Structure formats: C-alpha cells, structure tokens
Amino acid sequence: MTKTLLVFYLFFIYSLGFSQSFNLSVSNGHGSGIFSEGDTVYIWSNPEFNELVFKEWQGSAVNYMINQNEWLTKIYVPVGSNVGALIADAQFNDLSTIADANIESIILPALDNGTILMENEDVYLRVPQNPVGIVFCFHGTGGSGAGFENDFEKNSFFKAGANRNYIMVATNANEKSFGDQNGDDAIRWEINNAYTDEANNNIDIKRIKSLRDSLINRFSLSPQFPTFALGVSNGANFADLCAAALDFNASGHMTGNGHPDIYANRDDATPVIFVQSENDQHSSANPAIVIANYHALLNRGISAEFHWHTKTPVYNYRFTRTEDMMIAPSISESIYQRMLNSPGLLNQDYKLLITNNSELPTDLFLDLGLNSGSINDCENQIKIMNADHKFHSHFNNRIIDFFELHNTSSSSFSELNEQGIIFLYPNPTNDRVFLSEKNVIADFKLYTATGKLLETFHEQTYLDLSSYPSGQYFIEIQLGNTIILKNILKN
C-alpha cells in the first residue's frame, strides 16, 4: 500500500468516529433542532386539549424512535447513519367521533358506619362504539373519580383507552363519598386483608363488581368480557387486589407499594404492569417492595412487566399541559426560562437536579398572573418531569399494549403484530431483551444498525445483549410465517 493510500485509509477510518449532524423537524409538537448522530433526542407532541387524543408519530423519524405511540418519546440515530434530515409528525384523533363521554348517577352498594346502603354514585364513562374491553381507573388517597376527567394527566390516559376502544370507567372509593370509615384519617380504597379480601367482605370490591355487572347488562356484553384495572398510589394497590378478586384479565400499577400477599400468595393473582417513578418521594412507593412484587409474579409464571419512569427534560411548552387551558405558551416559556436561569436547578440535559418541589425557587411563578389552581398544575408537571409521586401519561399506550396482550379477543401473534403492539422490552436495555408476547418461543436474528448479521438465536424467549457494545440494533423475530423487524437500543 502506498503512503498516499495509507494516509487516505487512516483518515477514512478516523473520520468514521465522528458523528454527522441531522436536522429534526417536529410537526404538531416540540423538539425540532439540529442534532448529532449518537445523540438521544426527546420530542413531545402538542397537548391533547378538549377531545383530541394522541394517536402516534409518523414520518421518517419513526425508524429511530424508542416508542412510536407515546406522546413523549426519544429518538436515537446511530453514528454513520447519514440521514441528513428527519421528520416527526404527531397524529391525533378526535375522540368525539369515536367514543361518548358521560357522567352518570348509578346506584351502587355503600358502607356508612357499618350500615350497608344502596346509593347513587357519580360514574365517569368513555364508551367507544365497538368496545373490546373495560378499564376501571382508581384514584389515589384523597382523590376522586372526577380526576380522570378534570386532571390533565389522568384524562390523557382516560382518552387514550377510549381511543383504543376500551370502555373507560372511574368512580369514587366508598370513603370518598361516605367519609373515613376505619378511622385512619385517610380517604382511600378499602384494603383490609390483601390475601382474603373479596366482594363479600370488602365494600369497594363489592361496588366495582356491582358497577361491572351494570355495564355488562347495559351494553349486552358477555359475562367474560375482558376487564382491566389501573390505579395510582393506594388506587394502584387496590387495582391489583380488585383484579384478583374479580377475575380481571390484568391490572396496571403506578407509584404504589402493592401488598405482597396479592402477588406471592393469592391463587387468583392476575398479570400486572408496574410503572415505578425513580425519584418517588412518597413512603407508600418503596421501589424495593415493588420490584419484589414484580419478581413474585414472574416466579409463579404469571405475566408481569416492570418499567421505570425516569426524569425527563424541561421544555418550553410543558406547562401548557393543564386541563383548564389557562396557561398560555408565553407563560409556559417564561417559567421555562426562569428554570434555565436558576443556578443548580437543571443539569446540562435540562433535567431537574433537585429532589422534590420544596427546593424550587420561591419566585418561580411570581408575577405571572397565575391562580392557585394553575400554579398547582405547574408544580404537578414539575413532579412528573422529576419522576416523583404523581400520576403521569408517559406510559399511556404501553399500559394499554399490556392490556391488549391479555385481552382474549386478541390472541394471535400475527394479529397482535398487525395492531402494532408486538414490541421488545426493556428498550433501551442494558443486557436482556424480552418479547412482549409472553410465553412465545421464536427464532431471532440480530443485526447492526447498518444491516450486518451478528448472531442467530433459535427457539428463544429472550435475547442476551450484554456482550455487545452500546448502540442501535435491529432484531428480526420469526414465528412460523410471521416475520417482524424491531429496533433496540443497547445502553
């Protein structure tokens, strides 16, 4: 090799280590800019005001997205991709054309100072035209069923479920309507004994059973119609208990400890998707307990998923995510700029450095014309970005995907793929990656981001990527005549 060729070759090899820039254009959302290959880029859709509901992302950037069907997602473009420009376009549906929203007064059993009553209770409903299941939503301590219509984040999940053709249902815990019944100075869903509670000895389980029976009769549904539960904090604990006691298909658990007897000992324990906030400051959300409960289900061969809700960056339109739409983009921008200019508040990735909201600058919302409700909305958004103890909509469709996997009306591997809900998790991963369709043995092929075949796996339920370097990979999944190609990010 001549000296000139050698110099050229070495320069070529050396240049491969440098990333190129690309232009990202986000429509109906935020996060546009010029970035370097190898960056992890966050993007956000516009808020889902009124009856709009986020559907999915479209455009060339989808090929590099971690989660295509979440309003907040990440894009990773491997070094050497040479994409130049990418487009991400947020798509929305008009829920008013898909599902009816109702507040109804329904007679349910109640308990007041030891006396069983039959009383009218407000029930919040979203009813699609062709329902495939029912999802009961349970508020946290001191909350109410109304929160799933008047709290932005809860309402986002409520609408997302209806958009996926689930009847969405929310109502009050018995104590919310009739006061503290057990003298613990807290208004919450009843859990007496997580191992033995049933409809005949737990008033809240009895109420949900009655409500489900009412909906089954009203809409002429099968008694075995797929039913699910999602709760936050105390409502999360109750969701898992209620799902077991009433033989639901699965439940979703957000920011609560859970009661170990449900997962380790109850014969009727159901599949659960756990979403735990990494910076949860509440004593009722100990991550060690939640992880132990997750493993208890797996050890019994019961389907379960565990996801960390991690800190996400502050961006300039975050504070427009309010139910009353009182915070204008200009005000949100002002709050954002104040946060940027507050020493020690954000790191270089615009994520919060503080532990909780008590450490926020005292003048963060001063002289912005915000009422107490709007300030509370802003503080809640900060809690969510800081991965603290708060219901959030970051996992809307992943929770519903998990429900889909346990919906008996959608059992075919091919059908699930056509619906776009076959995926690999966790993504990104540090080592192992699993197929979302549980108990399926498949053949896999692992490729680099440029299409080079690295390894073939036969009859596996998971892949171990621990020996491979960080970066983007493609995985081909084959089951019979069905072939699916998915991308995965290795940390």
C-alpha positions in Angstrom: 0.0 0.0 0.0 1.4 3.4 -1.0 1.9 6.1 1.6 -0.9 8.2 0.0 -3.3 5.3 0.1 -2.3 4.5 3.7 -2.9 8.1 4.8 -6.3 8.2 3.0 -7.3 4.9 4.6 -6.3 6.0 8.1 -8.2 9.3 7.6 -11.3 7.4 6.4 -11.2 5.1 9.5 -10.6 8.1 11.8 -13.5 10.0 10.3 -15.9 7.2 11.0 -15.6 8.0 14.7 -17.1 11.4 14.1 -20.8 11.8 14.1 -22.6 13.9 11.5 -25.4 16.4 12.2 -29.0 16.0 11.1 -32.0 18.3 11.1 -35.1 17.1 13.0 -38.4 18.8 12.2 -41.3 18.1 14.6 -44.8 18.9 13.4 -47.7 19.2 15.9 -45.2 19.0 18.7 -41.9 20.2 20.1 -38.2 19.3 19.9 -37.1 20.5 16.5 -33.5 21.3 16.0 -30.1 20.3 14.7 -28.5 17.3 16.5 -25.5 15.0 16.1 -25.7 11.3 15.3 -25.4 9.3 18.5 -27.5 11.9 20.5 -30.6 10.8 22.4 -33.2 13.4 21.5 -36.5 13.9 23.3 -39.6 15.1 21.4 -43.1 15.9 22.7 -46.5 16.2 20.9 -48.8 19.1 21.4 -51.2 18.9 24.4 -54.4 16.9 23.9 -56.9 19.7 24.6 -60.7 19.1 24.6 -61.5 15.8 22.7 -58.2 15.5 20.9 -56.3 12.3 21.8 -52.7 11.5 20.8 -52.6 8.5 18.4 -49.0 8.0 17.1 -45.9 9.6 15.4 -45.5 9.4 11.7 -42.6 10.4 9.4 -39.1 9.3 8.7 -38.0 9.7 12.4 -40.2 6.8 13.4 -37.4 4.4 12.3 -35.3 5.8 15.1 -37.9 6.1 17.8 -37.8 4.2 21.1 -41.7 4.4 21.5 -43.7 5.4 18.4 -47.1 5.5 20.1 -46.3 7.7 23.2 -46.7 11.5 23.1 -43.3 11.9 24.7 -40.7 9.8 23.0 -36.9 9.6 22.3 -35.1 9.4 19.0 -31.6 7.8 18.6 -29.8 8.0 15.3 -26.7 5.8 15.2 -23.3 7.3 14.2 -22.8 6.7 10.5 -26.5 6.8 9.5 -26.0 9.9 7.3 -29.7 10.7 7.5 -29.4 14.4 6.9 -32.9 15.3 7.9 -35.8 13.6 9.8 -39.5 14.4 10.2 -41.6 13.5 13.2 -45.3 14.4 12.8 -47.7 13.8 15.8 -51.1 12.4 14.8 -54.3 13.0 16.8 -57.8 11.5 16.8 -61.0 13.4 17.6 -62.4 11.4 20.4 -65.9 12.9 19.9 -66.2 10.8 16.8 -65.0 7.6 18.5 -66.5 7.5 22.0 -69.2 9.1 24.1 -68.2 10.9 27.3 -70.8 10.7 30.1 -71.2 11.4 33.8 -73.9 9.2 35.2 -75.5 8.6 38.6 -75.6 4.8 39.1 -76.9 3.0 42.2 -74.1 1.2 44.0 -73.7 -0.5 47.3 -72.1 1.6 50.0 -71.0 1.3 53.6 -71.7 4.1 56.1 -70.7 3.5 59.8 -71.3 -0.2 59.5 -74.6 0.0 57.6 -74.9 -1.3 54.0 -76.8 1.1 51.8 -77.7 1.4 48.1 -76.9 4.9 47.0 -76.4 6.9 43.8 -72.8 7.4 42.9 -71.3 9.5 40.1 -69.6 7.4 37.5 -67.4 8.9 34.7 -67.5 7.0 31.4 -66.0 7.0 28.0 -67.8 4.5 25.8 -66.5 3.7 22.3 -68.7 2.4 19.5 -67.2 -1.1 19.3 -65.7 -1.8 22.8 -63.1 -4.6 23.2 -62.8 -4.4 27.0 -63.5 -2.4 30.1 -60.8 -0.5 32.1 -61.6 0.7 35.7 -59.5 3.6 36.8 -58.8 4.1 40.5 -57.7 7.4 42.1 -55.1 7.8 44.9 -55.6 8.7 48.5 -57.8 11.8 48.8 -58.5 11.8 45.1 -61.8 11.2 43.3 -63.2 9.6 40.1 -63.7 13.1 38.7 -59.9 13.4 38.4 -60.0 11.2 35.3 -62.0 13.9 33.6 -60.6 17.1 35.2 -56.9 16.3 35.7 -54.9 16.7 32.5 -52.6 13.6 33.0 -55.4 11.3 34.2 -57.7 12.4 31.5 -55.0 11.8 28.9 -55.0 8.1 29.9 -58.8 8.0 30.1 -58.9 9.3 26.5 -56.1 7.0 25.3 -58.0 4.0 26.5 -61.2 5.0 24.8 -59.2 5.7 21.6 -58.1 2.1 21.7 -61.8 1.0 22.0 -62.0 0.3 25.8 -64.9 1.4 27.9 -63.2 3.7 30.5 -64.7 3.9 33.9 -63.9 5.9 37.0 -65.8 6.5 40.2 -65.1 7.2 43.9 -63.9 5.0 46.7 -66.6 4.4 49.3 -64.7 6.6 51.8 -64.6 9.5 49.3 -68.4 9.5 49.3 -69.1 8.5 52.9 -66.1 9.6 54.9 -63.3 7.9 56.8 -64.8 4.5 57.8 -61.8 2.9 59.6 -60.5 5.9 61.5 -57.1 6.1 59.8 -57.6 9.8 58.9 -57.2 9.0 55.2 -59.7 8.8 52.4 -58.8 5.8 50.2 -59.9 2.5 48.7 -60.5 -0.3 51.2 -57.9 -2.9 51.7 -58.3 -5.0 54.9 -56.5 -8.2 54.2 -54.8 -8.5 50.8 -55.0 -12.3 50.9 -58.6 -12.7 51.8 -60.5 -9.6 50.6 -63.3 -10.4 48.2 -66.6 -8.8 47.1 -68.4 -10.2 50.2 -66.1 -8.6 52.7 -64.7 -5.5 51.1 -67.1 -2.7 50.2 -65.1 -1.2 47.4 -64.6 -4.6 45.6 -68.3 -5.1 46.1 -69.0 -1.6 44.5 -66.8 -2.3 41.5 -68.4 -5.8 41.0 -71.8 -4.1 41.0 -70.7 -1.5 38.6 -69.2 -4.0 36.2 -72.4 -6.1 36.3 -74.4 -3.0 35.5 -72.2 -2.2 32.4 -72.3 -5.8 31.2 -76.1 -5.8 31.4 -76.5 -2.3 29.8 -74.3 -3.0 26.8 -75.3 -6.6 26.4 -71.7 -7.8 26.9 -70.5 -11.3 27.7 -70.1 -12.1 31.4 -66.5 -12.9 30.5 -66.0 -9.6 28.7 -62.3 -8.6 29.1 -61.8 -6.3 32.1 -58.8 -4.5 33.4 -57.9 -2.0 36.2 -55.4 0.8 36.5 -54.6 2.7 39.7 -52.3 5.2 41.2 -50.8 5.0 44.7 -53.4 3.5 47.0 -55.5 3.1 43.9 -52.7 1.0 42.4 -52.7 -1.4 45.3 -56.5 -1.6 45.1 -56.4 -2.2 41.3 -54.2 -5.3 41.7 -56.4 -6.6 44.6 -59.6 -5.9 42.8 -58.4 -7.5 39.6 -57.5 -10.7 41.5 -60.8 -10.8 43.5 -63.0 -10.2 40.5 -61.0 -12.3 38.0 -60.0 -9.4 35.7 -57.6 -10.0 32.8 -54.8 -7.8 34.1 -54.0 -4.6 36.0 -51.8 -1.6 35.8 -49.9 -0.3 38.9 -48.5 3.2 39.1 -46.5 4.6 42.1 -47.7 2.3 44.9 -46.0 -0.4 47.0 -48.6 -3.1 46.5 -49.4 -5.7 49.1 -47.0 -8.7 48.8 -49.8 -11.3 49.6 -51.5 -10.3 46.3 -48.6 -11.3 44.1 -46.9 -14.1 46.1 -49.8 -15.9 47.7 -53.2 -15.3 46.1 -54.2 -18.1 43.7 -56.2 -15.6 41.6 -53.4 -13.1 41.1 -53.5 -11.6 37.7 -50.9 -10.2 35.3 -49.6 -6.7 36.3 -47.7 -3.9 34.6 -45.8 -1.9 37.1 -44.7 1.7 36.4 -42.4 3.0 39.2 -41.1 6.5 39.4 -37.3 6.5 40.0 -37.4 9.6 42.3 -40.7 8.8 44.1 -40.6 10.6 47.5 -43.7 9.0 48.9 -43.3 6.4 51.7 -46.0 4.3 50.0 -43.9 3.7 46.9 -40.8 1.8 48.1 -39.1 0.6 44.9 -37.6 -2.5 46.6 -41.1 -3.7 47.6 -42.5 -3.0 44.1 -39.6 -4.9 42.4 -40.1 -7.8 44.8 -43.8 -8.0 43.9 -42.9 -8.0 40.2 -40.5 -10.9 40.7 -43.0 -12.7 42.9 -45.4 -12.8 39.9 -42.6 -13.9 37.5 -41.5 -16.7 39.8 -45.0 -18.0 39.8 -45.2 -17.9 36.0 -47.6 -15.0 36.0 -47.1 -12.4 33.3 -45.7 -9.1 34.5 -43.8 -6.1 33.2 -41.8 -3.5 35.1 -40.9 0.0 33.8 -39.0 2.8 35.4 -40.5 6.3 34.9 -37.3 8.3 34.7 -36.6 12.0 34.8 -37.3 13.8 31.6 -36.1 17.3 30.4 -38.0 20.5 31.0 -39.1 22.1 27.7 -40.6 25.4 26.9 -44.3 24.3 26.4 -44.5 21.8 29.2 -46.7 24.0 31.4 -49.4 24.3 28.8 -50.5 20.8 29.8 -53.3 21.9 32.0 -57.0 20.9 32.0 -58.3 24.5 32.1 -56.0 25.7 29.3 -55.3 28.8 31.4 -51.5 28.8 30.9 -50.6 30.4 27.6 -47.5 29.3 25.7 -45.9 32.7 26.6 -46.4 32.0 30.3 -45.0 28.5 29.9 -42.0 29.9 28.1 -41.4 32.4 31.0 -41.5 29.6 33.6 -39.1 27.6 31.4 -36.6 30.5 31.1 -36.7 31.1 34.8 -35.9 27.4 35.4 -33.0 27.7 32.9 -31.7 30.8 34.8 -31.9 29.3 38.3 -28.5 28.1 39.4 -28.3 24.4 40.4 -31.9 23.6 39.2 -31.2 21.8 35.9 -28.3 19.7 34.6 -26.9 20.0 31.1 -29.7 17.8 29.7 -32.3 20.2 31.2 -33.4 17.6 33.8 -34.0 18.6 37.4 -31.2 18.3 39.9 -33.5 18.8 43.0 -35.1 16.0 44.9 -38.5 17.5 45.3 -40.7 20.6 44.8 -39.8 22.1 48.2 -36.4 23.0 46.6 -37.9 25.0 43.8 -37.1 28.8 43.6 -39.7 30.7 45.7 -40.2 33.2 42.9 -40.7 30.7 40.1 -44.3 31.7 39.5 -44.2 35.2 40.8 -46.0 38.0 38.9 -47.1 35.7 36.1 -50.8 36.2 36.8 -51.4 32.5 37.7 -54.1 31.5 40.1 -53.5 28.8 42.8 -55.0 26.1 40.6 -52.7 26.9 37.7 -49.7 27.0 40.0 -50.6 23.6 41.3 -50.9 22.3 37.8 -47.4 23.6 37.0 -46.0 22.1 40.2 -47.5 18.7 39.3 -45.9 18.9 35.9 -42.5 19.5 37.6 -43.2 16.5 39.8 -43.8 14.4 36.8 -40.7 15.6 35.0 -38.7 14.9 38.2 -40.1 11.3 38.3 -41.8 12.0 41.7 -45.0 10.6 43.2 -47.6 11.6 40.6 -49.9 10.1 38.0 -48.5 10.7 34.6 -49.4 9.9 31.0 -45.9 8.9 29.8 -46.8 5.2 29.5 -50.4 5.5 28.3 -50.1 3.2 25.3 -47.6 0.9 26.8 -50.1 0.2 29.6 -52.8 -0.4 27.1 -50.5 -2.6 25.0 -50.0 -4.8 28.0 -53.8 -5.0 28.4 -54.1 -5.9 24.7 -51.7 -8.8 25.3 -54.1 -10.2 27.9 -57.3 -9.5 26.0 -58.6 -12.8 25.0 -60.1 -11.3 21.8 -56.6 -10.6 20.5 -54.6 -13.8 20.9 -52.9 -14.3 17.5 -49.2 -13.4 17.2 -49.9 -12.1 13.6 -53.0 -10.1 14.7 -51.0 -8.5 17.5 -48.3 -7.5 15.1 -50.8 -6.1 12.7 -52.2 -4.0 15.6 -48.7 -2.7 16.2 -48.4 -4.0 19.8 -45.7 -6.6 19.5 -42.5 -5.0 20.9 -39.3 -5.7 22.6 -38.6 -4.6 26.2 -36.9 -3.0 28.0 -35.9 -0.6 25.3 -33.3 0.8 25.8 -31.7 -2.3 27.6 -28.5 -3.0 29.5 -28.5 -6.7 28.8 -31.5 -8.9 28.2 -34.4 -8.0 25.9 -37.8 -9.8 26.0 -40.6 -10.2 23.6 -43.9 -8.6 24.7 -46.0 -11.6 23.7 -45.4 -13.8 26.8 -44.6 -17.5 26.7 -43.8 -17.4 22.9 -40.7 -19.2 21.7 -39.3 -17.7 18.5 -36.2 -17.5 16.3 -34.3 -14.2 16.3 -31.6 -12.6 14.2 -29.5 -9.8 15.5 -28.3 -7.1 13.1 -26.2 -4.0 13.4 -27.8 -0.7 12.5 -26.3 -1.0 9.0 -27.8 -4.4 8.4 -24.9 -6.7 9.2 -26.0 -10.1 10.7 -24.3 -10.6 14.1 -26.0 -13.6 15.5 -28.8 -16.1 15.1 -30.9 -17.4 18.0 -33.1 -20.4 17.8 -36.2 -21.1 20.0 -35.6 -18.4 22.5 -37.9 -16.4 24.7 -35.4 -13.5 25.2 -32.0 -12.3 23.9 -28.9 -11.5 25.9 -27.1 -8.5 24.5 -24.7 -8.0 27.4 -21.7 -8.9 25.3 -22.4 -6.3 22.6 -21.3 -2.7 22.7 -23.7 0.2 23.2 -25.7 1.3 20.1 -28.6 0.7 17.9 -29.5 -2.8 16.7 -32.2 -4.4 14.6 -33.8 -7.7 15.7 -35.7 -9.9 13.3 -38.3 -12.1 15.0 -39.7 -15.1 13.2 -42.6 -17.3 14.3 -43.9 -19.6 11.6 -44.6 -17.5 8.6 -44.7 -14.3 10.6 -41.5 -12.1 10.4 -41.2 -8.8 12.4 -38.3 -6.4 12.4 -37.8 -4.3 15.5 -35.1 -1.8 16.6 -33.5 -1.9 20.0 -31.1 0.5 21.8 -28.3 -1.1 23.9 -27.1 1.2 26.7 
